[in-house]
């Protein structure tokens, strides 16, 4: 299952990239989503094993997504690759203004999801880099 937020913000947006969930509570609310659940698990594992905690609002969003379609031939299905990369925070976030604080490294893994249309539904395969 893919949550309504991810469908609207990622798959139906028509944009090649953007930022994922804005807060930890947003990510937890969408935990039934295949994207959000995997990213939440990464965040929880990271919080359990190192510091500083990622719950601080200044560290969010933690992921930047990008969508691409690999080359295809006539017989192939229209596959989509959604990649989530950790963000490093320098205070910008599209405002054009930077804080004086150094970037925060999140130490989260990059995740790629391969989406393949399959008889009226979407098959999803997760790849960890």
Beta strands, then each sheet from edge to edge (+ up, - down):
strand 1: 17-19
strand 2: 63-68
strand 3: 80-86
strand 4: 111-118
strand 5: 121-128
sheet 1: 1+ 2- 3+ 4- 5+
end
